[in-house]
């Protein structure tokens, strides 16, 4: 089953799925997250981490759309990708999932689908 939402991707990462198939607009955002350089990623992940802590600490009341994403993440990833990154991290239970996502290898990217593998 192909993943189309941040919540589904967060769950897949939390469950340590070996292979993840992503389709739709989410695949472009995942590619952007994976393509971000180490220094830029360090800036983005810090801002995303703050947003996740605020959202989880509020019981979800401070949803990612509340603007807590931070200028660092937005300037590195762009607004929609930064928002998706926060959504993925919240669904997975923390920003560690985003680092895990970056370690997956791209197996294929065709037919509107992106396939990632941990191996």
ABEGO torsion letter per residue (X at the ends): XBBABAAAAAAAAAAGBABBBBBEAAAAAAAAAAABBAAAAAAAAAAAAAAAAAAAAAGGABBAAAGAAEAAAAAAAEAAAAAAAAAAAAAAGEAAAAAAAAABBBABBBGGBBBBBAX
